[in-house]
Amino acid sequence: SSTNVTGNITVVSGILYNGGFAIAGNSGKTFQVNSGATFIMTGISAMPSTFTLQFDPTSDGGSTVKYQQTTNSLTVTNATYGNLELTPAAVVSWTFPAGSVKGNLVVGNGTQALTLAMVGMTIESGKNFTVASGSVFNLSSGYLTMNGTNVISNSGTLTLNLIVAGTAVTTSSSFTVAAFTVNAASDFTASA
């Protein structure tokens, strides 16, 4: 509770599991996950509240946040993430209003189906976007912007509006594209 947690929380290295419990802080305090560290949420818990959230403080995409909850109708927190894994422990439908992923984005775990609706997102250079078997990713509005040399892997159902803004995007599987833009000096290579 905010009575018990009165300062900052920083995951410097290793893994912090919330064990399905809420983490509440105080205004003006920071919940931070450093590069090389991982924060995992489980059960019916939500993102730590009241804190200022910092999931990629060095902008290298090296931290990891894993949403492994069983909550249906969960809203993924709008933030800038390092690596982001949306891998629920139950069959669920989640929304992701907006955000930025500086590392890799994984949707689903191949065991529990995740239906994810999203408004828009940017994935940085050299990072991958994966949709696991049995999962559905639907970009309801806005665009998925691939900002460099990226790989899209899809074993589920993937529908999106795509902007290729960096040097190259390669796909290892098929998916549905509603709107498509390839900026000058960019390459897009589709799977055969």
C-alpha contacts under 8 A as a table, 3 or more apart, distances in Angstrom:
res1	aa1	res2	aa2	distance
1	S	4	N	5.30
1	S	5	V	6.17
1	S	22	A	7.77
1	S	23	I	6.42
1	S	24	A	4.95
1	S	25	G	6.75
2	S	5	V	5.02
2	S	6	T	6.24
2	S	24	A	4.99
2	S	25	G	4.51
2	S	26	N	5.72
3	T	6	T	6.47
3	T	25	G	7.96
5	V	8	N	7.87
5	V	24	A	7.04
5	V	25	G	5.54
5	V	26	N	7.42
6	T	25	G	6.39
6	T	26	N	6.17
6	T	29	K	7.91
7	G	25	G	7.42
7	G	26	N	7.36
7	G	29	K	5.94
7	G	30	T	7.72
8	N	25	G	7.89
8	N	29	K	5.09
8	N	30	T	4.82
8	N	31	F	5.99
8	N	32	Q	7.97
9	I	30	T	6.25
9	I	31	F	4.82
9	I	32	Q	6.24
10	T	30	T	7.66
10	T	31	F	5.89
10	T	32	Q	4.64
10	T	33	V	5.88
10	T	34	N	7.26
11	V	14	G	7.43
11	V	15	I	7.49
11	V	16	L	6.84
11	V	32	Q	6.17
11	V	33	V	4.77
11	V	34	N	6.03
11	V	37	A	6.18
11	V	38	T	7.35
11	V	39	F	7.52
12	V	33	V	6.58
12	V	34	N	5.29
12	V	35	S	7.72
12	V	36	G	7.85
12	V	37	A	6.05
13	S	34	N	6.91
13	S	35	S	7.69
13	S	36	G	5.95
13	S	37	A	4.29
13	S	38	T	7.35
14	G	36	G	7.30
14	G	37	A	5.01
14	G	38	T	6.25
15	I	37	A	5.96
15	I	38	T	4.64
15	I	39	F	5.80
15	I	40	I	7.36
16	L	38	T	6.28
16	L	39	F	4.88
16	L	40	I	6.23
17	Y	39	F	6.04
17	Y	40	I	4.79
17	Y	41	M	6.17
17	Y	42	T	7.61
18	N	21	F	5.57
18	N	22	A	7.22
18	N	23	I	7.53
18	N	39	F	7.81
18	N	40	I	6.41
18	N	41	M	5.45
18	N	42	T	6.72
19	G	41	M	6.99
19	G	42	T	5.99
19	G	43	G	7.23
20	G	41	M	6.34
20	G	42	T	4.57
20	G	43	G	4.34
20	G	44	I	6.02
20	G	45	S	5.06
20	G	69	Q	7.75
21	F	42	T	7.97
21	F	43	G	7.71
21	F	44	I	7.88
21	F	45	S	5.66
22	A	45	S	5.58
22	A	46	A	6.43
22	A	47	M	7.65
22	A	48	P	6.52
23	I	47	M	7.57
23	I	48	P	4.73
23	I	49	S	6.53
24	A	48	P	5.62
24	A	49	S	4.94
24	A	50	T	6.39
24	A	51	F	7.54
25	G	29	K	6.91
25	G	48	P	7.37
25	G	49	S	6.23
25	G	50	T	5.47
25	G	51	F	5.56
26	N	29	K	5.71
26	N	50	T	5.62
26	N	51	F	6.09
27	S	50	T	5.50
27	S	51	F	5.90
27	S	52	T	7.63
28	G	51	F	6.68
28	G	52	T	6.75
29	K	50	T	7.96
29	K	51	F	5.31
29	K	52	T	6.14
30	T	51	F	5.07
30	T	52	T	4.66
30	T	53	L	5.95
30	T	54	Q	7.15
31	F	48	P	7.55
31	F	51	F	5.74
31	F	52	T	6.13
31	F	53	L	5.09
31	F	54	Q	6.26
32	Q	53	L	6.04
32	Q	54	Q	4.61
32	Q	55	F	5.73
32	Q	57	P	7.55
33	V	37	A	6.03
33	V	38	T	6.68
33	V	39	F	6.88
33	V	54	Q	6.45
33	V	55	F	4.97
33	V	56	D	6.93
33	V	57	P	7.70
33	V	63	S	6.09
33	V	64	T	7.53
34	N	37	A	5.48
34	N	55	F	6.80
34	N	56	D	6.60
34	N	57	P	6.56
34	N	58	T	7.72
34	N	62	G	7.56
34	N	63	S	5.56
35	S	56	D	6.82
35	S	57	P	7.73
35	S	58	T	7.22
35	S	60	D	7.26
35	S	61	G	7.10
35	S	62	G	4.28
35	S	63	S	4.14
35	S	64	T	7.78
35	S	82	G	7.82
36	G	62	G	5.44
36	G	63	S	5.20
36	G	64	T	7.45
37	A	62	G	7.75
37	A	63	S	5.32
37	A	64	T	6.37
38	T	63	S	6.07
38	T	64	T	4.62
38	T	65	V	5.77
38	T	66	K	7.56
39	F	64	T	6.39
39	F	65	V	4.93
39	F	66	K	6.25
40	I	65	V	6.00
40	I	66	K	4.70
40	I	67	Y	6.24
40	I	68	Q	6.90
41	M	45	S	6.53
41	M	46	A	7.23
41	M	47	M	7.49
41	M	66	K	6.28
41	M	67	Y	5.27
41	M	68	Q	5.66
41	M	69	Q	6.21
42	T	45	S	6.15
42	T	67	Y	6.83
42	T	68	Q	4.88
42	T	69	Q	4.23
42	T	70	T	7.12
42	T	89	A	7.85
43	G	68	Q	7.33
43	G	69	Q	4.67
43	G	70	T	5.40
43	G	71	T	7.14
43	G	89	A	7.99
44	I	69	Q	5.62
44	I	70	T	5.75
44	I	71	T	5.12
45	S	69	Q	6.74
45	S	71	T	7.79
46	A	49	S	7.97
47	M	77	T	6.99
48	P	51	F	6.84
53	L	79	A	7.44
54	Q	57	P	5.71
54	Q	80	T	7.48
54	Q	81	Y	7.87
55	F	63	S	6.37
55	F	64	T	7.57
55	F	65	V	7.51
55	F	79	A	7.85
55	F	80	T	6.45
55	F	81	Y	5.03
55	F	82	G	6.00
56	D	59	S	5.19
56	D	60	D	6.81
56	D	61	G	6.01
56	D	62	G	7.08
56	D	63	S	6.03
56	D	80	T	6.71
56	D	81	Y	5.62
56	D	82	G	4.99
56	D	102	K	7.57
58	T	61	G	7.87
59	S	62	G	7.98
59	S	82	G	7.53
59	S	102	K	6.99
60	D	82	G	7.16
60	D	102	K	6.87
60	D	103	G	7.60
61	G	81	Y	7.18
61	G	82	G	3.80
61	G	83	N	6.00
61	G	101	V	7.45
61	G	102	K	4.48
61	G	103	G	4.21
61	G	104	N	7.83
62	G	82	G	5.45
62	G	83	N	6.53
62	G	103	G	6.57
63	S	81	Y	7.52
63	S	82	G	4.80
63	S	83	N	5.87
64	T	81	Y	7.48
64	T	82	G	5.72
64	T	83	N	4.49
64	T	84	L	5.83
64	T	85	E	7.54
65	V	81	Y	7.28
65	V	82	G	7.49
65	V	83	N	6.36
65	V	84	L	5.19
65	V	85	E	6.36
66	K	84	L	6.07
66	K	85	E	4.71
66	K	86	L	6.04
66	K	87	T	6.97
67	Y	85	E	6.25
67	Y	86	L	4.97
67	Y	87	T	5.94
67	Y	88	P	6.38
68	Q	86	L	6.67
68	Q	87	T	5.14
68	Q	88	P	4.15
68	Q	89	A	5.51
69	Q	87	T	7.95
69	Q	88	P	5.19
69	Q	89	A	5.76
69	Q	90	A	7.48
70	T	88	P	5.98
70	T	89	A	5.26
70	T	90	A	5.00
70	T	91	V	7.59
70	T	92	V	7.10
71	T	74	L	5.91
71	T	90	A	7.84
71	T	92	V	6.91
72	N	91	V	7.84
72	N	92	V	4.80
72	N	93	S	5.62
72	N	94	W	6.64
73	S	92	V	7.05
73	S	93	S	5.46
73	S	94	W	5.02
73	S	95	T	7.14
74	L	93	S	7.25
74	L	94	W	4.91
74	L	95	T	6.51
75	T	94	W	5.78
75	T	95	T	4.89
75	T	96	F	5.81
75	T	97	P	7.46
76	V	94	W	7.17
76	V	95	T	6.14
76	V	96	F	4.87
76	V	97	P	7.28
77	T	96	F	7.00
77	T	97	P	7.73
77	T	99	G	7.97
78	N	96	F	7.08
78	N	97	P	6.35
78	N	98	A	5.46
78	N	99	G	4.97
79	A	98	A	7.76
79	A	99	G	5.20
79	A	100	S	6.57
80	T	99	G	5.83
80	T	100	S	4.69
80	T	101	V	5.91
80	T	102	K	7.29
81	Y	84	L	6.24
81	Y	99	G	7.78
81	Y	100	S	6.13
81	Y	101	V	4.80
81	Y	102	K	6.06
81	Y	103	G	7.31
82	G	101	V	5.67
82	G	102	K	4.81
82	G	103	G	4.70
82	G	104	N	7.39
83	N	101	V	6.45
83	N	102	K	6.66
83	N	103	G	4.27
83	N	104	N	4.77
83	N	105	L	6.05
84	L	101	V	6.80
84	L	103	G	7.22
84	L	104	N	6.30
84	L	105	L	4.97
84	L	106	V	6.39
85	E	105	L	5.90
85	E	106	V	4.69
85	E	107	V	6.28
85	E	108	G	7.75
86	L	105	L	7.93
86	L	106	V	6.03
86	L	107	V	4.99
86	L	108	G	5.85
87	T	106	V	7.49
87	T	107	V	6.26
87	T	108	G	4.55
87	T	109	N	5.18
87	T	112	Q	7.76
87	T	114	L	7.53
88	P	91	V	7.16
88	P	92	V	7.19
88	P	108	G	6.79
88	P	109	N	7.45
88	P	112	Q	6.54
88	P	113	A	7.88
88	P	114	L	6.88
89	A	112	Q	6.32
90	A	112	Q	5.44
90	A	113	A	7.30
91	V	112	Q	5.18
91	V	113	A	4.90
91	V	114	L	5.92
92	V	113	A	6.69
92	V	114	L	5.27
92	V	115	T	6.43
93	S	114	L	5.78
93	S	115	T	4.57
93	S	116	L	5.88
93	S	117	A	7.92
94	W	114	L	7.31
94	W	115	T	6.23
94	W	116	L	4.95
94	W	117	A	6.46
95	T	116	L	5.45
95	T	117	A	4.70
95	T	118	M	5.71
96	F	99	G	7.59
96	F	116	L	7.15
96	F	117	A	6.22
96	F	118	M	4.67
96	F	119	V	6.74
97	P	118	M	5.57
97	P	119	V	5.19
97	P	120	G	7.15
98	A	118	M	6.71
98	A	119	V	5.52
98	A	120	G	5.11
98	A	121	M	5.78
99	G	120	G	7.01
99	G	121	M	5.33
99	G	122	T	7.21
100	S	121	M	5.42
100	S	122	T	5.05
100	S	123	I	6.45
101	V	104	N	6.87
101	V	105	L	6.80
101	V	121	M	7.41
101	V	122	T	6.23
101	V	123	I	5.13
101	V	124	E	6.73
102	K	122	T	7.99
102	K	123	I	5.95
102	K	124	E	5.09
102	K	127	K	7.57
103	G	123	I	7.11
103	G	124	E	6.70
103	G	127	K	5.49
103	G	128	N	7.51
104	N	123	I	7.54
104	N	127	K	5.02
104	N	128	N	4.85
104	N	129	F	6.00
105	L	123	I	7.80
105	L	127	K	7.93
105	L	128	N	6.33
105	L	129	F	4.85
105	L	130	T	6.30
106	V	109	N	7.98
106	V	129	F	6.01
106	V	130	T	4.80
106	V	131	V	6.11
106	V	132	A	7.53
107	V	114	L	7.32
107	V	116	L	7.89
107	V	130	T	6.08
107	V	131	V	4.77
107	V	132	A	6.13
107	V	135	S	7.06
107	V	137	F	7.41
108	G	111	T	7.73
108	G	112	Q	6.89
108	G	113	A	6.39
108	G	114	L	5.55
108	G	131	V	6.19
108	G	132	A	5.01
108	G	133	S	7.38
108	G	134	G	7.65
108	G	135	S	5.54
109	N	112	Q	6.35
109	N	113	A	7.67
109	N	132	A	5.56
109	N	133	S	7.34
109	N	135	S	7.97
110	G	113	A	7.03
110	G	132	A	4.95
110	G	133	S	4.56
110	G	134	G	5.93
110	G	135	S	7.19
111	T	133	S	7.63
111	T	134	G	7.32
112	Q	134	G	7.21
112	Q	135	S	7.70
113	A	133	S	7.79
113	A	134	G	5.00
113	A	135	S	4.67
113	A	136	V	7.47
114	L	134	G	7.36
114	L	135	S	4.71
114	L	136	V	6.09
114	L	137	F	7.96
115	T	135	S	5.83
115	T	136	V	4.54
115	T	137	F	5.96
115	T	138	N	7.65
116	L	136	V	6.15
116	L	137	F	4.91
116	L	138	N	6.06
117	A	137	F	6.30
117	A	138	N	4.95
117	A	139	L	5.73
117	A	140	S	6.03
118	M	121	M	7.98
118	M	137	F	7.84
118	M	138	N	6.38
118	M	139	L	4.72
118	M	140	S	5.71
118	M	141	S	7.18
119	V	139	L	5.84
119	V	140	S	5.67
119	V	141	S	4.90
119	V	142	G	5.26
119	V	143	Y	7.30
120	G	139	L	6.90
120	G	141	S	6.72
120	G	142	G	4.71
120	G	143	Y	4.93
120	G	144	L	5.63
120	G	145	T	8.00
121	M	142	G	7.99
121	M	143	Y	6.54
121	M	144	L	5.00
121	M	145	T	6.24
122	T	144	L	5.83
122	T	145	T	4.61
122	T	146	M	6.08
122	T	147	N	6.89
123	I	127	K	6.83
123	I	128	N	7.83
123	I	129	F	7.87
123	I	144	L	7.56
123	I	145	T	6.20
123	I	146	M	5.13
123	I	147	N	5.96
124	E	127	K	6.06
124	E	146	M	6.35
124	E	147	N	4.82
124	E	148	G	6.15
124	E	150	N	7.87
125	S	146	M	7.21
125	S	147	N	5.16
125	S	148	G	3.70
125	S	149	T	5.12
125	S	150	N	6.11
125	S	166	G	7.10
126	G	148	G	6.23
126	G	149	T	4.93
126	G	150	N	5.25
127	K	149	T	7.27
127	K	150	N	5.32
127	K	151	V	6.96
128	N	150	N	5.49
128	N	151	V	4.84
128	N	152	I	6.02
128	N	153	S	7.70
129	F	150	N	7.70
129	F	151	V	6.29
129	F	152	I	4.85
129	F	153	S	6.20
130	T	152	I	5.97
130	T	153	S	4.66
130	T	154	N	5.80
131	V	135	S	6.47
131	V	136	V	7.46
131	V	137	F	7.12
131	V	153	S	6.28
131	V	154	N	4.73
131	V	155	S	5.90
131	V	156	G	5.71
131	V	157	T	7.51
131	V	158	L	7.20
132	A	135	S	5.70
132	A	154	N	6.39
132	A	155	S	5.08
132	A	156	G	5.41
133	S	154	N	7.61
133	S	155	S	4.46
133	S	156	G	4.33
134	G	155	S	7.40
134	G	156	G	5.08
134	G	157	T	7.54
135	S	155	S	7.93
135	S	156	G	4.91
135	S	157	T	6.30
136	V	156	G	5.85
136	V	157	T	4.63
136	V	158	L	6.02
137	F	156	G	7.92
137	F	157	T	6.18
137	F	158	L	4.91
137	F	159	T	6.25
137	F	160	L	7.89
138	N	158	L	6.18
138	N	159	T	4.95
138	N	160	L	6.07
139	L	142	G	7.09
139	L	143	Y	7.19
139	L	144	L	7.60
139	L	159	T	6.22
139	L	160	L	4.77
139	L	161	N	6.78
140	S	160	L	7.50
141	S	161	N	7.67
142	G	161	N	6.90
143	Y	160	L	7.03
143	Y	161	N	4.84
143	Y	162	L	5.53
143	Y	163	I	6.53
144	L	160	L	6.91
144	L	161	N	6.09
144	L	162	L	5.03
144	L	163	I	6.18
145	T	162	L	6.04
145	T	163	I	4.68
145	T	164	V	6.13
145	T	165	A	6.61
146	M	149	T	7.76
146	M	150	N	6.56
146	M	162	L	7.63
146	M	163	I	6.23
146	M	164	V	5.18
146	M	165	A	5.87
146	M	166	G	6.51
146	M	169	V	7.17
147	N	150	N	7.64
147	N	164	V	6.72
147	N	165	A	5.01
147	N	166	G	4.46
147	N	167	T	7.77
148	G	164	V	7.81
148	G	165	A	6.57
148	G	166	G	3.56
148	G	167	T	5.08
148	G	168	A	6.10
148	G	169	V	7.32
149	T	166	G	6.28
149	T	167	T	5.53
149	T	168	A	4.59
149	T	169	V	5.57
149	T	170	T	7.95
150	N	168	A	6.44
150	N	169	V	4.76
150	N	170	T	6.35
151	V	169	V	5.70
151	V	170	T	4.83
151	V	171	T	5.62
151	V	172	S	7.38
152	I	169	V	7.40
152	I	170	T	6.26
152	I	171	T	4.66
152	I	172	S	6.39
152	I	173	S	7.67
153	S	171	T	5.96
153	S	172	S	5.18
153	S	173	S	5.92
154	N	157	T	7.09
154	N	158	L	6.79
154	N	172	S	7.11
154	N	173	S	5.52
154	N	174	S	6.83
154	N	175	F	7.02
155	S	173	S	7.27
157	T	175	F	6.83
158	L	175	F	5.18
158	L	176	T	6.08
159	T	175	F	6.30
159	T	176	T	4.70
159	T	177	V	5.74
159	T	178	A	7.08
160	L	176	T	6.58
160	L	177	V	5.15
160	L	178	A	5.94
160	L	179	A	7.34
161	N	177	V	5.67
161	N	178	A	5.28
161	N	179	A	4.55
161	N	180	F	5.89
162	L	177	V	6.86
162	L	178	A	8.00
162	L	179	A	6.26
162	L	180	F	4.96
162	L	181	T	6.35
163	I	180	F	6.00
163	I	181	T	4.77
163	I	182	V	5.95
163	I	183	N	7.52
164	V	167	T	7.90
164	V	168	A	7.27
164	V	169	V	6.71
164	V	181	T	6.20
164	V	182	V	4.75
164	V	183	N	6.11
164	V	186	S	6.59
164	V	187	D	7.53
164	V	188	F	7.19
165	A	182	V	6.53
165	A	183	N	5.40
165	A	186	S	6.46
166	G	169	V	7.79
166	G	183	N	7.72
166	G	185	A	7.84
166	G	186	S	5.69
167	T	185	A	6.50
167	T	186	S	4.48
167	T	187	D	6.02
168	A	186	S	5.52
168	A	187	D	4.44
168	A	188	F	5.68
168	A	189	T	7.64
169	V	187	D	6.32
169	V	188	F	4.90
169	V	189	T	6.26
170	T	188	F	5.98
170	T	189	T	4.74
170	T	190	A	6.01
170	T	191	S	7.55
171	T	174	S	7.28
171	T	189	T	6.41
171	T	190	A	5.10
171	T	191	S	5.44
172	S	190	A	7.21
172	S	191	S	5.17
173	S	190	A	7.60
173	S	191	S	5.42
173	S	192	A	7.97
174	S	190	A	7.62
174	S	191	S	6.61
177	V	180	F	6.58
182	V	186	S	6.18
182	V	187	D	7.17
182	V	188	F	7.34
183	N	186	S	5.60
